[in-house]
Amino acid sequence: MLSRLLIPSLVVVFVVLQYKLWVGEGSLAEVATLERDIETQQQAIEEMKKHNMAMQAEIDSFKNDQEAVEARARSDLGMIREGEIYFQIPDKREKP
């Protein structure tokens, strides 16, 4: 009598545990998905760190080098020094 109940009970427990392993919360599929997400986020973090380092280097050059500030003002803002004359030559390919 005990063996008639024990074997089906063990089979049910085994099936439940297999379900949790493959499909349930914390399953192998979920763990694999989370590991891929972590890897993607780590790559994004590395790219952001590189970008931040480049920005910090630019900030440091602005703090310590007046020529860097002037170069940035000339290229981005079109600023000129006192006494200079600014000439703008239109591109023939662009329509007015």
Legacy VTK file of the C-alpha trace (Angstrom):
# vtk DataFile Version 3.0
C-alpha trace
ASCII
DATASET POLYDATA
POINTS 96 float
0.000 0.000 0.000
2.802 2.378 0.877
4.586 1.745 -2.420
1.390 2.399 -4.386
1.208 5.920 -2.900
4.921 6.590 -2.687
5.790 6.139 -6.364
2.977 8.358 -7.738
3.791 10.959 -5.067
7.453 10.946 -6.065
6.505 11.260 -9.729
4.299 14.267 -8.945
7.084 15.902 -6.896
9.545 15.218 -9.707
7.241 16.785 -12.305
6.663 19.866 -10.149
10.389 20.320 -9.582
11.105 19.918 -13.305
8.431 22.503 -14.108
10.031 24.994 -11.727
13.465 24.268 -13.159
12.495 24.850 -16.794
9.539 27.249 -16.689
8.911 28.720 -13.233
10.372 31.712 -11.464
14.156 31.465 -11.334
14.176 28.916 -14.159
17.151 28.275 -16.377
15.549 30.250 -19.205
14.957 33.236 -16.944
18.520 33.100 -15.634
19.888 33.020 -19.189
17.745 36.027 -20.134
18.916 37.966 -17.090
22.553 37.152 -17.853
22.117 38.507 -21.406
20.510 41.654 -19.996
23.404 42.118 -17.573
25.938 41.754 -20.375
24.092 44.308 -22.515
23.943 46.767 -19.635
27.636 46.277 -18.843
28.521 47.100 -22.452
26.384 50.233 -22.284
28.086 51.228 -19.033
31.532 50.802 -20.612
30.522 53.029 -23.535
29.197 55.650 -21.119
32.437 55.521 -19.123
34.456 56.156 -22.299
32.159 59.037 -23.218
32.447 60.496 -19.709
36.233 60.260 -19.815
36.298 62.104 -23.155
34.009 64.786 -21.762
36.142 65.131 -18.633
39.259 65.541 -20.777
37.495 68.261 -22.756
36.404 70.008 -19.549
39.958 69.866 -18.212
41.292 71.371 -21.448
38.757 74.197 -21.173
39.790 74.880 -17.591
43.514 74.926 -18.326
43.822 76.099 -21.933
42.338 79.358 -23.142
43.154 78.393 -26.733
40.811 75.395 -26.427
37.993 77.705 -25.320
38.732 80.040 -28.214
38.827 77.188 -30.726
35.480 75.889 -29.480
33.941 79.374 -29.607
35.185 79.863 -33.162
33.962 76.503 -34.448
30.634 76.241 -32.616
29.595 79.853 -32.194
31.308 81.526 -35.159
33.048 84.021 -32.911
35.910 86.150 -34.204
38.619 88.191 -32.520
38.501 91.947 -32.362
39.929 93.385 -35.542
39.299 90.258 -37.613
37.003 90.259 -40.603
34.645 87.347 -41.112
33.993 86.128 -44.637
31.326 83.590 -45.384
31.512 81.940 -48.756
28.245 80.262 -49.723
28.337 76.733 -51.039
27.285 76.694 -54.692
25.459 73.404 -54.158
23.119 74.910 -51.548
20.113 76.889 -52.682
19.542 80.229 -50.935
LINES 1 97
96 0 1 2 3 4 5 6 7 8 9 10 11 12 13 14 15 16 17 18 19 20 21 22 23 24 25 26 27 28 29 30 31 32 33 34 35 36 37 38 39 40 41 42 43 44 45 46 47 48 49 50 51 52 53 54 55 56 57 58 59 60 61 62 63 64 65 66 67 68 69 70 71 72 73 74 75 76 77 78 79 80 81 82 83 84 85 86 87 88 89 90 91 92 93 94 95
